[in-house]
Each structure stands twice: as C-alpha cells, then as structure tokens.
Amino acid sequence: MNFGSVIKERRALLKISQQDLAEYSGVGISTVKDIERGVGNPSMETLKKILDVVGLEMVLQVKHTG
C-alpha cells in the first residue's frame, strides 16, 4: 500500500472531500488527486501539510547496512 492510498482511506474515513483536503492543507486540488492516484511526486513539506489535516504522521527510518 502506498501513502496515496493511506491518505485516501483516511480522508474517506473522516468524510473529507479532496477539495476540502486541498483547502484545509493549502495544497492544490490537482496535487491531492495526483498523490491519491499514486502519480504525484510531492515534497516532504506538501506531504506533511496533508498528513497534518488527516491526523497522520510520517516516520522515516534509516536502514543500516553492513
């Protein structure tokens, strides 16, 4: 499952339209649609704005090799 799918499911659970999510996060509607379809390449800042609205957080892990 990609992050676009997670955002879409969470948005649906909260009963927020794509337009609402765009307005609340300050991100363009086309960006929201692209992210949910998995075709967008959003910046970390854009993702953070969207995740804040839907009540999710991003956790990055560094993988050690060797």
Distance bins in CASP14 RR format, pairs under 12 A and 6 or more apart:
PFRMAT RR
TARGET T0000
AUTHOR 0000-0000-0000
RMODE 2
METHOD distances of the structure
MODEL  1
1 7 0 0 0 0 0 1 0 0 0 0 0
1 8 0 0 0 0 0 1 0 0 0 0 0
1 9 0 0 0 0 1 0 0 0 0 0 0
1 10 0 0 0 0 0 1 0 0 0 0 0
1 38 0 0 0 0 0 1 0 0 0 0 0
2 8 0 0 0 0 1 0 0 0 0 0 0
2 9 0 0 0 0 0 1 0 0 0 0 0
2 35 0 0 0 0 1 0 0 0 0 0 0
2 36 0 0 0 0 1 0 0 0 0 0 0
2 37 0 0 0 0 1 0 0 0 0 0 0
2 38 1 0 1 0 0 0 0 0 0 0 0
2 39 0 0 0 0 0 1 0 0 0 0 0
2 40 0 0 0 0 0 1 0 0 0 0 0
2 42 0 0 0 0 0 1 0 0 0 0 0
2 47 0 0 0 0 0 1 0 0 0 0 0
3 9 0 0 0 0 0 1 0 0 0 0 0
3 10 0 0 0 0 0 1 0 0 0 0 0
3 35 1 0 0 1 0 0 0 0 0 0 0
3 36 0 0 0 0 1 0 0 0 0 0 0
3 37 0 0 0 0 0 1 0 0 0 0 0
3 38 0 0 0 0 1 0 0 0 0 0 0
3 40 0 0 0 0 0 1 0 0 0 0 0
3 41 0 0 0 0 0 1 0 0 0 0 0
3 42 0 0 0 0 1 0 0 0 0 0 0
3 44 0 0 0 0 0 1 0 0 0 0 0
3 46 0 0 0 0 0 1 0 0 0 0 0
3 47 1 0 0 1 0 0 0 0 0 0 0
3 48 0 0 0 0 0 1 0 0 0 0 0
3 50 0 0 0 0 1 0 0 0 0 0 0
3 51 0 0 0 0 1 0 0 0 0 0 0
3 54 0 0 0 0 0 1 0 0 0 0 0
3 56 0 0 0 0 1 0 0 0 0 0 0
3 57 0 0 0 0 0 1 0 0 0 0 0
3 58 0 0 0 0 1 0 0 0 0 0 0
3 59 0 0 0 0 0 1 0 0 0 0 0
3 60 0 0 0 0 0 1 0 0 0 0 0
4 10 0 0 0 0 1 0 0 0 0 0 0
4 11 0 0 0 0 1 0 0 0 0 0 0
4 12 0 0 0 0 0 1 0 0 0 0 0
4 18 0 0 0 0 0 1 0 0 0 0 0
4 21 0 0 0 0 0 1 0 0 0 0 0
4 31 0 0 0 0 0 1 0 0 0 0 0
4 32 0 0 0 0 1 0 0 0 0 0 0
4 33 0 0 0 0 0 1 0 0 0 0 0
4 34 0 0 0 0 1 0 0 0 0 0 0
4 35 1 0 1 0 0 0 0 0 0 0 0
4 36 1 0 1 0 0 0 0 0 0 0 0
4 37 1 0 0 1 0 0 0 0 0 0 0
4 38 1 0 1 0 0 0 0 0 0 0 0
4 39 0 0 0 0 1 0 0 0 0 0 0
4 40 0 0 0 0 1 0 0 0 0 0 0
4 41 0 0 0 0 0 1 0 0 0 0 0
4 42 0 0 0 0 1 0 0 0 0 0 0
4 47 0 0 0 0 1 0 0 0 0 0 0
4 50 0 0 0 0 1 0 0 0 0 0 0
4 51 0 0 0 0 0 1 0 0 0 0 0
4 54 0 0 0 0 0 1 0 0 0 0 0
4 56 0 0 0 0 0 1 0 0 0 0 0
5 11 0 0 0 0 0 1 0 0 0 0 0
5 12 0 0 0 0 0 1 0 0 0 0 0
5 35 0 0 0 0 1 0 0 0 0 0 0
5 36 1 0 0 1 0 0 0 0 0 0 0
5 37 0 0 0 0 1 0 0 0 0 0 0
5 38 1 0 0 1 0 0 0 0 0 0 0
6 12 0 0 0 0 0 1 0 0 0 0 0
6 13 0 0 0 0 0 1 0 0 0 0 0
6 35 0 0 0 0 0 1 0 0 0 0 0
6 36 0 0 0 0 1 0 0 0 0 0 0
6 38 0 0 0 0 0 1 0 0 0 0 0
6 47 0 0 0 0 0 1 0 0 0 0 0
6 50 0 0 0 0 0 1 0 0 0 0 0
6 51 0 0 0 0 1 0 0 0 0 0 0
6 54 0 0 0 0 1 0 0 0 0 0 0
6 55 0 0 0 0 0 1 0 0 0 0 0
6 56 1 0 0 1 0 0 0 0 0 0 0
6 57 0 0 0 0 0 1 0 0 0 0 0
6 58 0 0 0 0 0 1 0 0 0 0 0
7 13 0 0 0 0 0 1 0 0 0 0 0
7 14 0 0 0 0 0 1 0 0 0 0 0
7 16 0 0 0 0 0 1 0 0 0 0 0
7 18 0 0 0 0 1 0 0 0 0 0 0
7 21 0 0 0 0 1 0 0 0 0 0 0
7 22 0 0 0 0 0 1 0 0 0 0 0
7 25 0 0 0 0 0 1 0 0 0 0 0
7 27 0 0 0 0 0 1 0 0 0 0 0
7 31 0 0 0 0 0 1 0 0 0 0 0
7 32 0 0 0 0 1 0 0 0 0 0 0
7 33 0 0 0 0 0 1 0 0 0 0 0
7 34 0 0 0 0 0 1 0 0 0 0 0
7 35 1 0 0 1 0 0 0 0 0 0 0
7 36 1 0 0 1 0 0 0 0 0 0 0
7 37 0 0 0 0 0 1 0 0 0 0 0
7 38 0 0 0 0 1 0 0 0 0 0 0
7 40 0 0 0 0 0 1 0 0 0 0 0
7 42 0 0 0 0 0 1 0 0 0 0 0
7 46 0 0 0 0 0 1 0 0 0 0 0
7 47 0 0 0 0 1 0 0 0 0 0 0
7 48 0 0 0 0 0 1 0 0 0 0 0
7 49 0 0 0 0 0 1 0 0 0 0 0
7 50 1 0 0 1 0 0 0 0 0 0 0
7 51 1 0 0 1 0 0 0 0 0 0 0
7 52 0 0 0 0 0 1 0 0 0 0 0
7 53 0 0 0 0 1 0 0 0 0 0 0
7 54 1 0 0 1 0 0 0 0 0 0 0
7 55 0 0 0 0 0 1 0 0 0 0 0
7 56 1 0 0 1 0 0 0 0 0 0 0
7 58 0 0 0 0 0 1 0 0 0 0 0
8 14 0 0 0 0 0 1 0 0 0 0 0
8 16 0 0 0 0 0 1 0 0 0 0 0
8 17 0 0 0 0 0 1 0 0 0 0 0
8 18 0 0 0 0 1 0 0 0 0 0 0
8 21 0 0 0 0 1 0 0 0 0 0 0
8 32 0 0 0 0 1 0 0 0 0 0 0
8 33 0 0 0 0 1 0 0 0 0 0 0
8 34 0 0 0 0 0 1 0 0 0 0 0
8 35 0 0 0 0 1 0 0 0 0 0 0
8 36 1 0 1 0 0 0 0 0 0 0 0
8 37 0 0 0 0 1 0 0 0 0 0 0
8 38 0 0 0 0 1 0 0 0 0 0 0
8 50 0 0 0 0 0 1 0 0 0 0 0
8 54 0 0 0 0 1 0 0 0 0 0 0
8 56 0 0 0 0 0 1 0 0 0 0 0
9 16 0 0 0 0 0 1 0 0 0 0 0
9 36 0 0 0 0 1 0 0 0 0 0 0
9 54 0 0 0 0 1 0 0 0 0 0 0
9 56 0 0 0 0 0 1 0 0 0 0 0
10 16 0 0 0 0 1 0 0 0 0 0 0
10 21 0 0 0 0 1 0 0 0 0 0 0
10 36 0 0 0 0 0 1 0 0 0 0 0
10 50 0 0 0 0 1 0 0 0 0 0 0
10 51 0 0 0 0 1 0 0 0 0 0 0
10 52 0 0 0 0 0 1 0 0 0 0 0
10 53 0 0 0 0 1 0 0 0 0 0 0
10 54 1 0 1 0 0 0 0 0 0 0 0
10 55 1 0 0 1 0 0 0 0 0 0 0
10 56 1 0 0 1 0 0 0 0 0 0 0
10 57 0 0 0 0 0 1 0 0 0 0 0
11 17 1 0 0 1 0 0 0 0 0 0 0
11 18 1 0 0 1 0 0 0 0 0 0 0
11 19 0 0 0 0 0 1 0 0 0 0 0
11 20 0 0 0 0 1 0 0 0 0 0 0
11 21 1 0 1 0 0 0 0 0 0 0 0
11 22 0 0 0 0 0 1 0 0 0 0 0
11 24 0 0 0 0 0 1 0 0 0 0 0
11 25 0 0 0 0 0 1 0 0 0 0 0
11 32 0 0 0 0 1 0 0 0 0 0 0
11 33 0 0 0 0 0 1 0 0 0 0 0
11 35 0 0 0 0 0 1 0 0 0 0 0
11 36 1 0 0 1 0 0 0 0 0 0 0
11 50 0 0 0 0 1 0 0 0 0 0 0
11 51 0 0 0 0 0 1 0 0 0 0 0
11 53 0 0 0 0 1 0 0 0 0 0 0
11 54 1 0 1 0 0 0 0 0 0 0 0
11 55 0 0 0 0 0 1 0 0 0 0 0
11 56 0 0 0 0 0 1 0 0 0 0 0
12 18 0 0 0 0 0 1 0 0 0 0 0
12 20 0 0 0 0 0 1 0 0 0 0 0
12 21 0 0 0 0 0 1 0 0 0 0 0
12 36 0 0 0 0 0 1 0 0 0 0 0
12 54 0 0 0 0 1 0 0 0 0 0 0
13 54 0 0 0 0 1 0 0 0 0 0 0
13 55 0 0 0 0 0 1 0 0 0 0 0
13 56 0 0 0 0 0 1 0 0 0 0 0
14 20 0 0 0 0 1 0 0 0 0 0 0
14 21 0 0 0 0 1 0 0 0 0 0 0
14 24 0 0 0 0 0 1 0 0 0 0 0
14 53 0 0 0 0 1 0 0 0 0 0 0
14 54 1 0 0 1 0 0 0 0 0 0 0
14 55 0 0 0 0 1 0 0 0 0 0 0
14 56 0 0 0 0 0 1 0 0 0 0 0
15 21 0 0 0 0 0 1 0 0 0 0 0
15 54 0 0 0 0 0 1 0 0 0 0 0
16 22 0 0 0 0 1 0 0 0 0 0 0
16 23 0 0 0 0 1 0 0 0 0 0 0
16 24 1 0 0 1 0 0 0 0 0 0 0
16 25 0 0 0 0 0 1 0 0 0 0 0
16 32 0 0 0 0 0 1 0 0 0 0 0
16 36 0 0 0 0 0 1 0 0 0 0 0
16 50 0 0 0 0 0 1 0 0 0 0 0
16 53 1 0 0 1 0 0 0 0 0 0 0
16 54 1 0 0 1 0 0 0 0 0 0 0
16 55 0 0 0 0 0 1 0 0 0 0 0
17 23 0 0 0 0 1 0 0 0 0 0 0
17 24 0 0 0 0 0 1 0 0 0 0 0
17 29 0 0 0 0 1 0 0 0 0 0 0
17 32 0 0 0 0 1 0 0 0 0 0 0
17 33 0 0 0 0 0 1 0 0 0 0 0
17 36 0 0 0 0 0 1 0 0 0 0 0
17 53 0 0 0 0 0 1 0 0 0 0 0
18 24 0 0 0 0 0 1 0 0 0 0 0
18 25 0 0 0 0 0 1 0 0 0 0 0
18 27 0 0 0 0 0 1 0 0 0 0 0
18 28 0 0 0 0 1 0 0 0 0 0 0
18 29 1 0 0 1 0 0 0 0 0 0 0
18 30 0 0 0 0 1 0 0 0 0 0 0
18 31 0 0 0 0 0 1 0 0 0 0 0
18 32 1 0 1 0 0 0 0 0 0 0 0
18 33 1 0 0 1 0 0 0 0 0 0 0
18 34 0 0 0 0 0 1 0 0 0 0 0
18 35 0 0 0 0 1 0 0 0 0 0 0
18 36 1 0 0 1 0 0 0 0 0 0 0
18 37 0 0 0 0 0 1 0 0 0 0 0
18 50 0 0 0 0 0 1 0 0 0 0 0
18 53 0 0 0 0 0 1 0 0 0 0 0
18 54 0 0 0 0 0 1 0 0 0 0 0
19 25 0 0 0 0 0 1 0 0 0 0 0
19 26 0 0 0 0 0 1 0 0 0 0 0
19 27 0 0 0 0 0 1 0 0 0 0 0
19 28 0 0 0 0 1 0 0 0 0 0 0
19 29 1 0 1 0 0 0 0 0 0 0 0
19 30 0 0 0 0 0 1 0 0 0 0 0
19 32 0 0 0 0 1 0 0 0 0 0 0
19 33 0 0 0 0 1 0 0 0 0 0 0
20 26 0 0 0 0 0 1 0 0 0 0 0
20 27 0 0 0 0 0 1 0 0 0 0 0
20 28 0 0 0 0 0 1 0 0 0 0 0
20 29 0 0 0 0 1 0 0 0 0 0 0
20 32 0 0 0 0 1 0 0 0 0 0 0
20 50 0 0 0 0 0 1 0 0 0 0 0
20 53 0 0 0 0 1 0 0 0 0 0 0
20 54 0 0 0 0 0 1 0 0 0 0 0
21 27 1 0 0 1 0 0 0 0 0 0 0
21 28 0 0 0 0 1 0 0 0 0 0 0
21 29 0 0 0 0 1 0 0 0 0 0 0
21 31 0 0 0 0 0 1 0 0 0 0 0
21 32 1 0 1 0 0 0 0 0 0 0 0
21 33 0 0 0 0 1 0 0 0 0 0 0
21 35 0 0 0 0 1 0 0 0 0 0 0
21 36 0 0 0 0 1 0 0 0 0 0 0
21 46 0 0 0 0 0 1 0 0 0 0 0
21 49 0 0 0 0 1 0 0 0 0 0 0
21 50 1 0 0 1 0 0 0 0 0 0 0
21 51 0 0 0 0 0 1 0 0 0 0 0
21 52 0 0 0 0 0 1 0 0 0 0 0
21 53 1 0 1 0 0 0 0 0 0 0 0
21 54 1 0 0 1 0 0 0 0 0 0 0
21 55 0 0 0 0 0 1 0 0 0 0 0
21 56 0 0 0 0 0 1 0 0 0 0 0
22 28 1 0 1 0 0 0 0 0 0 0 0
22 29 1 0 1 0 0 0 0 0 0 0 0
22 30 0 0 0 0 1 0 0 0 0 0 0
22 31 1 0 0 1 0 0 0 0 0 0 0
22 32 1 0 1 0 0 0 0 0 0 0 0
22 33 0 0 0 0 1 0 0 0 0 0 0
22 34 0 0 0 0 0 1 0 0 0 0 0
22 35 0 0 0 0 0 1 0 0 0 0 0
22 36 0 0 0 0 0 1 0 0 0 0 0
22 46 0 0 0 0 0 1 0 0 0 0 0
22 49 0 0 0 0 1 0 0 0 0 0 0
22 50 0 0 0 0 1 0 0 0 0 0 0
22 53 0 0 0 0 1 0 0 0 0 0 0
23 29 0 0 0 0 1 0 0 0 0 0 0
23 32 0 0 0 0 1 0 0 0 0 0 0
23 49 0 0 0 0 0 1 0 0 0 0 0
23 50 0 0 0 0 0 1 0 0 0 0 0
23 53 0 0 0 0 1 0 0 0 0 0 0
24 32 0 0 0 0 0 1 0 0 0 0 0
24 49 0 0 0 0 1 0 0 0 0 0 0
24 50 0 0 0 0 1 0 0 0 0 0 0
24 51 0 0 0 0 0 1 0 0 0 0 0
24 52 0 0 0 0 1 0 0 0 0 0 0
24 53 1 0 1 0 0 0 0 0 0 0 0
24 54 0 0 0 0 1 0 0 0 0 0 0
24 55 0 0 0 0 0 1 0 0 0 0 0
25 31 0 0 0 0 1 0 0 0 0 0 0
25 32 1 0 0 1 0 0 0 0 0 0 0
25 35 0 0 0 0 0 1 0 0 0 0 0
25 42 0 0 0 0 0 1 0 0 0 0 0
25 45 0 0 0 0 0 1 0 0 0 0 0
25 46 0 0 0 0 1 0 0 0 0 0 0
25 47 0 0 0 0 1 0 0 0 0 0 0
25 48 0 0 0 0 1 0 0 0 0 0 0
25 49 1 0 1 0 0 0 0 0 0 0 0
25 50 1 0 1 0 0 0 0 0 0 0 0
25 51 0 0 0 0 1 0 0 0 0 0 0
25 52 1 0 0 1 0 0 0 0 0 0 0
25 53 1 0 1 0 0 0 0 0 0 0 0
25 54 0 0 0 0 1 0 0 0 0 0 0
25 55 0 0 0 0 0 1 0 0 0 0 0
25 56 0 0 0 0 0 1 0 0 0 0 0
26 32 0 0 0 0 1 0 0 0 0 0 0
26 45 0 0 0 0 0 1 0 0 0 0 0
26 46 0 0 0 0 1 0 0 0 0 0 0
26 48 0 0 0 0 0 1 0 0 0 0 0
26 49 1 0 0 1 0 0 0 0 0 0 0
26 50 0 0 0 0 1 0 0 0 0 0 0
26 52 0 0 0 0 0 1 0 0 0 0 0
26 53 0 0 0 0 1 0 0 0 0 0 0
27 33 0 0 0 0 0 1 0 0 0 0 0
27 34 0 0 0 0 0 1 0 0 0 0 0
27 35 0 0 0 0 1 0 0 0 0 0 0
27 36 0 0 0 0 0 1 0 0 0 0 0
27 40 0 0 0 0 0 1 0 0 0 0 0
27 42 0 0 0 0 1 0 0 0 0 0 0
27 43 0 0 0 0 0 1 0 0 0 0 0
27 45 0 0 0 0 1 0 0 0 0 0 0
27 46 1 0 1 0 0 0 0 0 0 0 0
27 47 0 0 0 0 1 0 0 0 0 0 0
27 48 0 0 0 0 0 1 0 0 0 0 0
27 49 1 0 1 0 0 0 0 0 0 0 0
27 50 1 0 0 1 0 0 0 0 0 0 0
27 51 0 0 0 0 0 1 0 0 0 0 0
27 52 0 0 0 0 0 1 0 0 0 0 0
27 53 0 0 0 0 1 0 0 0 0 0 0
27 54 0 0 0 0 0 1 0 0 0 0 0
28 34 0 0 0 0 1 0 0 0 0 0 0
28 35 0 0 0 0 0 1 0 0 0 0 0
28 40 0 0 0 0 0 1 0 0 0 0 0
28 42 0 0 0 0 0 1 0 0 0 0 0
28 46 0 0 0 0 1 0 0 0 0 0 0
28 49 0 0 0 0 0 1 0 0 0 0 0
28 50 0 0 0 0 0 1 0 0 0 0 0
29 35 0 0 0 0 0 1 0 0 0 0 0
29 36 0 0 0 0 0 1 0 0 0 0 0
29 50 0 0 0 0 0 1 0 0 0 0 0
30 36 0 0 0 0 0 1 0 0 0 0 0
30 37 0 0 0 0 0 1 0 0 0 0 0
30 39 0 0 0 0 0 1 0 0 0 0 0
30 40 0 0 0 0 1 0 0 0 0 0 0
30 42 0 0 0 0 0 1 0 0 0 0 0
30 46 0 0 0 0 0 1 0 0 0 0 0
31 37 0 0 0 0 0 1 0 0 0 0 0
31 38 0 0 0 0 0 1 0 0 0 0 0
31 39 0 0 0 0 0 1 0 0 0 0 0
31 40 1 0 0 1 0 0 0 0 0 0 0
31 41 0 0 0 0 1 0 0 0 0 0 0
31 42 1 0 0 1 0 0 0 0 0 0 0
31 43 0 0 0 0 1 0 0 0 0 0 0
31 45 0 0 0 0 0 1 0 0 0 0 0
31 46 1 0 0 1 0 0 0 0 0 0 0
31 47 0 0 0 0 0 1 0 0 0 0 0
31 49 0 0 0 0 1 0 0 0 0 0 0
31 50 0 0 0 0 1 0 0 0 0 0 0
32 38 0 0 0 0 0 1 0 0 0 0 0
32 39 0 0 0 0 0 1 0 0 0 0 0
32 40 0 0 0 0 1 0 0 0 0 0 0
32 42 0 0 0 0 1 0 0 0 0 0 0
32 46 0 0 0 0 1 0 0 0 0 0 0
32 47 0 0 0 0 0 1 0 0 0 0 0
32 49 0 0 0 0 0 1 0 0 0 0 0
32 50 1 0 0 1 0 0 0 0 0 0 0
32 53 0 0 0 0 0 1 0 0 0 0 0
32 54 0 0 0 0 0 1 0 0 0 0 0
33 39 0 0 0 0 1 0 0 0 0 0 0
33 40 0 0 0 0 1 0 0 0 0 0 0
33 42 0 0 0 0 0 1 0 0 0 0 0
33 50 0 0 0 0 0 1 0 0 0 0 0
34 40 1 1 0 0 0 0 0 0 0 0 0
34 41 0 0 0 0 1 0 0 0 0 0 0
34 42 1 0 0 1 0 0 0 0 0 0 0
34 46 0 0 0 0 0 1 0 0 0 0 0
34 50 0 0 0 0 0 1 0 0 0 0 0
35 41 0 0 0 0 1 0 0 0 0 0 0
35 42 1 0 1 0 0 0 0 0 0 0 0
35 43 0 0 0 0 0 1 0 0 0 0 0
35 46 1 0 0 1 0 0 0 0 0 0 0
35 47 1 0 0 1 0 0 0 0 0 0 0
35 49 0 0 0 0 0 1 0 0 0 0 0
35 50 1 0 0 1 0 0 0 0 0 0 0
35 51 0 0 0 0 0 1 0 0 0 0 0
35 54 0 0 0 0 0 1 0 0 0 0 0
36 42 0 0 0 0 0 1 0 0 0 0 0
36 50 0 0 0 0 1 0 0 0 0 0 0
36 54 0 0 0 0 0 1 0 0 0 0 0
40 46 0 0 0 0 1 0 0 0 0 0 0
40 47 0 0 0 0 0 1 0 0 0 0 0
40 50 0 0 0 0 0 1 0 0 0 0 0
41 47 0 0 0 0 0 1 0 0 0 0 0
42 48 0 0 0 0 1 0 0 0 0 0 0
42 49 0 0 0 0 1 0 0 0 0 0 0
42 50 1 0 0 1 0 0 0 0 0 0 0
42 51 0 0 0 0 0 1 0 0 0 0 0
42 58 0 0 0 0 0 1 0 0 0 0 0
43 49 0 0 0 0 1 0 0 0 0 0 0
43 50 0 0 0 0 0 1 0 0 0 0 0
43 58 0 0 0 0 0 1 0 0 0 0 0
44 50 0 0 0 0 0 1 0 0 0 0 0
44 51 0 0 0 0 0 1 0 0 0 0 0
44 58 1 0 0 1 0 0 0 0 0 0 0
44 60 0 0 0 0 1 0 0 0 0 0 0
45 51 0 0 0 0 0 1 0 0 0 0 0
45 52 0 0 0 0 0 1 0 0 0 0 0
45 58 0 0 0 0 0 1 0 0 0 0 0
46 52 0 0 0 0 0 1 0 0 0 0 0
46 53 0 0 0 0 0 1 0 0 0 0 0
46 58 0 0 0 0 0 1 0 0 0 0 0
47 53 0 0 0 0 0 1 0 0 0 0 0
47 54 0 0 0 0 0 1 0 0 0 0 0
47 56 0 0 0 0 1 0 0 0 0 0 0
47 57 0 0 0 0 0 1 0 0 0 0 0
47 58 1 0 0 1 0 0 0 0 0 0 0
47 60 0 0 0 0 0 1 0 0 0 0 0
48 54 0 0 0 0 0 1 0 0 0 0 0
48 55 0 0 0 0 0 1 0 0 0 0 0
48 56 0 0 0 0 1 0 0 0 0 0 0
48 57 0 0 0 0 1 0 0 0 0 0 0
48 58 1 0 0 1 0 0 0 0 0 0 0
48 59 0 0 0 0 0 1 0 0 0 0 0
48 60 0 0 0 0 0 1 0 0 0 0 0
49 55 0 0 0 0 0 1 0 0 0 0 0
49 56 0 0 0 0 0 1 0 0 0 0 0
49 58 0 0 0 0 0 1 0 0 0 0 0
50 56 0 0 0 0 1 0 0 0 0 0 0
50 57 0 0 0 0 0 1 0 0 0 0 0
50 58 0 0 0 0 1 0 0 0 0 0 0
51 57 1 0 0 1 0 0 0 0 0 0 0
51 58 1 0 1 0 0 0 0 0 0 0 0
51 59 0 0 0 0 0 1 0 0 0 0 0
52 58 0 0 0 0 1 0 0 0 0 0 0
END
